[in-house]
Amino acid sequence: MNFMNQAFLLAKKAQLHDDVPIGAVIVKDNKIIARGENCVQKSKNPILHAEIVAINKACKKLDTKFLDGCDLYVTLEPCGMCATAISFARIKNVYFAACDEKGGGITSNSKIYETDKHLWKPKVIQNKEYADKSAKILKDFFEKLRKKS
């Protein structure tokens, strides 16, 4: 199963409820155990990013606060808040599609794992072959949003 493509399906789902199209899946033992899409607008809650939604679901499913041995696949580089949550959850690997030059918390803007002292740092891998697809989905979303305003 292509986990990044599953994250893109969730990004499209987020867009259906006017949320920024970002999706995330958490994988353990080569199986998806949790899915999340941005729900900020839908829930009127600024912290319900795709990664946070997926982490919450994975912790409930596994009945644990640590996601040891789990991988996260997400369509956009996590922000600083999500990067910190990923660290607290002890996710093993983070795979992301596009960099987020403005709000990215891992490789772009704040580089949280380099500048902050975290007890747990995941391995971070950009799946560059998906970067253009993610960037286009986001660009199209924000263009439509600007036209509505």
C-alpha positions in Angstrom: 0.0 0.0 0.0 1.2 3.5 -0.8 0.9 5.3 2.5 1.5 8.8 1.0 -1.3 8.3 -1.5 -3.6 7.5 1.4 -2.5 10.8 3.1 -3.4 12.6 -0.2 -6.9 11.1 -0.1 -7.3 12.5 3.4 -6.1 15.9 2.2 -8.9 15.9 -0.4 -11.3 15.0 2.4 -10.2 18.0 4.4 -10.7 20.3 1.5 -14.4 19.1 1.3 -15.0 20.8 4.6 -13.0 24.0 3.7 -9.9 23.0 5.7 -6.4 23.3 4.3 -5.9 20.1 2.3 -3.4 18.2 4.5 -3.7 14.6 5.3 -1.7 12.2 7.6 -1.6 8.5 8.2 0.2 6.6 11.0 1.6 3.2 10.2 2.8 0.4 12.4 4.0 -3.0 11.2 3.3 -1.9 7.6 -0.4 -1.3 8.4 -2.3 2.0 8.7 -3.5 2.3 12.3 -4.7 5.9 12.2 -5.8 8.6 9.7 -6.2 12.3 10.1 -7.1 15.3 8.0 -7.0 19.0 8.9 -10.2 19.7 10.9 -9.4 23.3 12.1 -12.3 24.9 10.2 -14.7 22.0 10.6 -14.2 21.8 14.4 -13.3 25.5 15.0 -10.2 24.3 16.8 -6.8 25.7 15.8 -4.8 22.7 17.0 -6.7 20.0 15.0 -4.0 19.6 12.3 -3.9 16.4 10.4 -0.9 15.1 12.4 -2.6 15.8 15.7 -5.8 14.1 14.7 -3.9 11.1 13.5 -1.7 11.0 16.7 -4.8 11.1 18.9 -6.5 8.3 17.0 -3.3 6.1 17.1 -2.9 6.6 20.8 -6.5 5.6 21.4 -6.2 2.6 19.1 -3.0 1.3 20.8 -4.1 2.5 24.3 -0.8 4.2 24.8 0.8 7.7 24.9 3.9 6.6 23.0 3.8 5.5 19.3 7.1 3.6 19.4 7.8 1.9 16.1 5.2 4.0 14.2 5.8 6.1 11.1 3.9 9.2 10.0 3.2 10.0 6.4 1.9 13.6 5.8 1.3 15.7 2.7 3.0 18.8 4.0 6.0 19.4 6.4 4.7 19.5 9.9 4.5 22.9 11.7 6.3 23.5 15.0 3.3 22.4 17.1 3.0 19.2 15.2 6.7 18.5 15.2 6.7 18.8 19.0 3.7 16.5 19.3 5.5 14.0 17.0 8.5 14.1 19.4 6.3 13.7 22.5 4.6 10.7 20.8 8.0 9.2 20.0 7.1 8.5 16.4 10.0 6.7 14.7 10.0 8.2 11.1 8.3 11.2 9.5 7.8 11.1 5.8 6.4 14.3 4.2 5.7 15.5 0.7 6.2 19.2 0.3 8.3 21.6 2.4 6.4 24.5 4.1 8.7 27.5 3.7 6.5 29.7 5.9 5.1 27.4 8.6 7.3 24.3 8.5 8.7 23.2 11.8 11.2 20.6 10.7 13.3 21.4 7.7 12.2 24.8 6.6 11.3 27.6 9.0 11.8 26.8 12.7 13.8 23.6 12.3 12.6 22.5 15.7 14.6 19.3 16.0 17.8 21.3 15.4 17.1 24.3 17.6 15.2 22.8 20.5 16.3 20.1 22.9 13.9 17.3 22.4 14.1 14.0 24.2 13.0 12.2 21.1 13.8 13.1 17.5 12.3 11.1 14.7 14.1 10.4 11.5 12.8 12.8 8.9 12.5 12.0 5.2 11.1 14.2 2.5 9.4 12.2 -0.3 10.3 14.7 -3.0 8.5 12.7 -5.7 5.2 13.9 -4.0 6.3 17.5 -3.4 4.8 19.0 -6.6 1.5 17.2 -6.2 1.2 18.5 -2.6 2.2 22.1 -3.6 -0.3 22.1 -6.4 -3.2 21.0 -4.2 -2.3 23.7 -1.7 -1.8 26.4 -4.3 -5.2 25.6 -6.0 -6.9 25.6 -2.6 -5.6 29.0 -1.6 -6.4 30.5 -5.1 -10.0 29.3 -4.8 -10.1 30.7 -1.2 -8.9 34.1 -2.4 -11.4 34.2 -5.2 -14.2 33.5 -2.7 -13.2 36.5 -0.5 
